[in-house]
Amino acid sequence: MTGLEGVKEHYLDDKQINTSENWYRTCKKCCEKFLKFCDENGFDAETNFAGAHITLWENHIKKTEDYSPRTVKNRVDIIRGMLKFGDELEILNVRRGEQSGIESIKFRNIKTKYEEKTDTQIPYVTEDEYSAMLRCIDNPMHDVLIRILWDTGLRPVELVNIKGDEVIPENQSISVDTAKLESTDERTVYPTTSNFYRLQRWRNQKRAAYSSKSESSDYIFLTKQSDQLETDSVNRIIKTYADRAGVQEVAYTQTEEYEHNGEMEEVEREYMKINAKSFRHSFAVRKLKNGASLAVIADMMGHRDTQTVEKYINLLDADMKKQWVRYTDGEISKYN
């Protein structure tokens, strides 16, 4: 196999050996999109790849994907790595260096995660917002996906990686590979009985009619064209129904900086309240309100310790008032 396709295959073989399965899948999807981009623009193995091509790719993914600057940086670095790999194999012609080469676009000062930098309350999905979204869903797979996400607090990559044999009817549980690069742990999550029933009905009855890929795919969540739902699609699905329900809003704006061709540029990005992360935060807050300790919540969510959980468990004012009432009513009555 030669040309760009050959470079992609060799590069991914290396990634499969030397990185986690989740990062390998991310690299694979990114490389496939880049090859399609090259085909559409007439780039091939004879192209003298330089910084201008990296910029075109960067602009392409900004236009076609709902990515944060941090994710754009990751996708640019994946392709830069693939091109360097092709140069080392002497398959591609790649211009190196920081003037006009593929290293000429640099990202710096990407802001740290919102919950580490702001004093504002971390957004999470309320039960009313969740119920409003459910009423707007007209797709059977999306209905199950959002319900399972609500019940379990899974990360998107954990959700899309669920396979049929990991759904255990005997105890109504799902076995999950924890999606942390430093971890190979598995954990078990337990949806509510009604939503586990919906999951089983989707898996055993509706899934086959939904996609022609159902017989060849081991994954619970798939599309009509592919055997597995992409991680990025989870947020798009959530945002679609949040918009339909009229519960979506801008949670905060953040200015993010990066260096491009030697000059600092700023991008002001709006972060919407309802997304996969706010569903995950909601899971943690609901468990806290029901009396679970931080250690138990961390274990449920696949964290090694409680520090990460502590960062984003901040009750909204209305919920805080309810907790005051819940834990002080008894004390007040004793002294009246």
N, C-alpha and C positions, 0 to 999 in steps of 0.2 A: 504494500500500500504506500503510495507516494503523495506528495503535495500536502495541502493543508489538512486533509483528512488523515493522512499518515502521521503528521505531527500531532494532531489531536489524540489519536489512538495511543501513540507512544507516551505522550504527556500524561494521559489519564491512567495508563498502566503504572506509571511511576507514582501518581497520586494515590492509586488504589493500594499500593504496597506501603507507602510512607505516611499516609494520613488516615484520619478517621473515616468511617463509612459515610457519615453525614456530610463532611467537607468534600469527599470525593463526589458525592451526588451533586453538590452545589457546583463544583468545578465542571462536571460533565454537562450539566444543563447550560451553564454559562458558555462553555466552548461550543456547544451545538448551536446556540443562538448567534455566536460570533461567526461561525462558518456560514450560517444563513445570511447574516449581514454582509459578509465578504462576497457571497454569491450574488446578492442583490446589487452590489456596488462594483462588481467586476474585478475584485481582488483575488489573486491566486498565488501559487508558489513562486511565480516569477516577479511578484510585486516586491519592490524595495521598501519594506515596512519601516516607517519612521514615526516621529512624534505626531505628525499630522494625522496618521491613521489611528493612533491611540485617542486623539482628540475627537475624531469623527465617531469612534466607538463610544466614547464617554457621552457625547451629545446625543447619540442614538438611544442609549439606555435611559438618559434623563428624560427624553421625549416619550419613550414607549413604556417605561416601567415606573411604578410608584415607589421609587427607592429614595431612602434618605442619603445625604452625602456620604455617610459612613459606608453604606452598602454599595454606592457607586464606586467608591474607592476600592472596595473588595473586588468588585467585578472587573474594574480596570486592571488591578494587580494580577488577577487570574490570567487575563489575556496577555498581559505583558510577560508573565512567566511562561506562557505557552509559546510565545514568539521567540523568547530567549532560548527556550528548549529546542525549537526548530532550527535556530541559528547554530546551536552547539552540535546538532546532528548534521549540519551542513545541507539541510533541505530547503531552508528559507534564507532570503537575503534580508538581514535586519540591521538597521543603522543603530549603533549604540551611542552613548554619550548624553550629556545633559543640555546640549545646545539645540539640536533638532532631532535627536534620536528618540527611541521609545521611552527613555528615562526622563524626557524633558517635561512631562507633566507630573507634578508632585503634589501630594495632598498632605497638608500639615495642619496642626491645630484643630483637627476635627474635635468638636466638643464632646466631653464625656457624657455618659448617659444622663438623661433628664433627671432621674431620681437621685443622682449623685451631686447635681449642681444647683437644684432649685429648692427654695423654701416653700413653694406652693404645694398644696395637697396633691398627691398622686391621684389621677382620675381612675375611677373604677365603675363598672356597669351596675346600676341598681336593678332590683327585681322588676320594677315597673318598666324600665327600659328594655330589659330582656323579654318580658311578656309582650311588649309592643312589637318587638322584632319578630317574635314567633308568629304573631298574627299576620305578618306580611309575607311569610315564606311560601313560595309556590313550587319549590323543587324538593323532592323527597330526600335526596342526599344532603342538601344544604340543611334541611330541618334536623336530621340526625347529627350532622357535624356540629352544628351550633349547640344542640342540647348536650352532647358529650363534652364539648369544650367547657360549657357552663358547669357541668357536674364534676369534672375532673381537674380543671386547671392545667391541662396539658399544654406544652409548647406546641406551636404549629408543626414543627418538624417531627415531634413525637406522634402527633395526631395522624399525619399523612403516612407515617411508617407502620401503622397498625396493620397486621396481617390477620387473615381469617382464623388461623390456628392459635392466635394470641387472645381471642375472645373466648372466655371460659364459661359455658352455661351453668356448670355445676354450682359455682358460687357467685355467679353474675359479676365477673370481674374481667379486667383487661390487663394483660401483661405488657409492660412498656419498657423499651430500652431508653434509659435516661440520656437525654441529648446534651451531654456536657463533654467537651473534648478530653478533659482529664479523667473522665469516668466511663467505666464499662458496666456500671451497675444496671440491674433491672429493678423495677418496682411494680407493684400491683395497684391499680386504681379501681374504684367501685362506683359506677354510675348508679343513679336511683333505679329502683325496680322498673318503673314505667319507661324510663329512657333506655334501659338495657333491653327491654322488650322491643322498643322501636329499633334499636340497633340490630337485634336478631332478625326482625322482620325485614329490615333493609337488606341485610346480608343474605338471607335465605329466599326471599321472594322478589323484592323490587330491584335489586342490583342487576340481575340478569337482563331485565327489560330495559334498564337505564343505559347500559353500555355494551357494545359488541366485544369489548375487551374483558368482560367479566370472567369468562372461562379461562383465559390465559393469565390473568392477574391474580396474585395472592393478596393484594392490598384491599382493604375494606373501602377506602375512598379513592375513586378513580374518576376519569372523565369519559366522555363519549368518544374521544380520539386517542387517549393514552391509558396505559395500565396503572397509572398512579397520579394522584392529584399533586400538583406542585405546592411547595411550602408557601410561596408568595400568594398563591390563590386563596389561602385561608383568610388573609386580611381583606382581600378584595371581596370575598363573599360576605364577611361580617359588615364591611362598610356599605355594601349594597343595601342590606336590610336595615341598617341603622339609618341610612338616608331615606329609605321608603317609609320607615316608621316615624320619621321626623324627630328622632332623638339624637341625631349626630350634631356635634358642635365642635368648635375649635377649643382644644384644651389649653394650648399655649403656643406661642411662637418663639422661635429660637434662631438667632443669627449664627451661622456656621461658616468658618473660614477655611480656605485651602489655597495653596500656592499653585498657580497655573502659568507655565512658561515664565517663571521668574517673578511673577507679580501676584500679590495677594488679592484674592477675590472673596466677596461675601455673598452668601445665599441666605435669605430669610425664609425659613420653612415653617409652615403651619402644621402642627401635630393635632390630629383629630382625637377626640375623647375616646370613641368606641372603636377598639381594634382588638387583636388577639391578646396583646399584653394587658389591656384593661380588663378583659375577661379573666385572665390569670390573676390579676390583682383582686378582682371581685371574689374569686374562689377563696383566696387567702383571708380576705376581710370577713367573709361569711363564716368561715371556720373559727376565726378569732371571736366573733360575736356569739358563736354557739359554745364557746368555752374551751376550745382546743388550745393547747400550749404552743408556743412558737417552735419548740423542738418537734412536735408532732406535725405541725403545718409544714415545716421545712422538709421533713421526711416525705410527706404526701406529695410535695411539689418537686422532689428530686434535687434538693439542695443539700450540700454536705454539712452546713451549719446554719445557725439562725440569723447571721448578720445580714444576708441578702434579704431575707423576709422582713427584718426590722426596718429596712430602708423604705419599703413601700406599703407597709400597713399603717395608714393614717386614716382614721375614721372621718367621714364627712360630719359636719356639725349636727345634722339631724340624727345620724346614727349615734353620735357621742351622747346626745341628750337621752336617747332611749337606753343606753347603757348605764347612765347615771341613775335613771329611774329604776332600771332592773336591779341594780346592786345596792340601792339605798332605801327602797321602799320598806324592806323588812326592818332596817335599823330605825327608820323614822317612826314606824308603828310601835316599836318597843317603848319609845319614850313619850308617846302621846297619851 
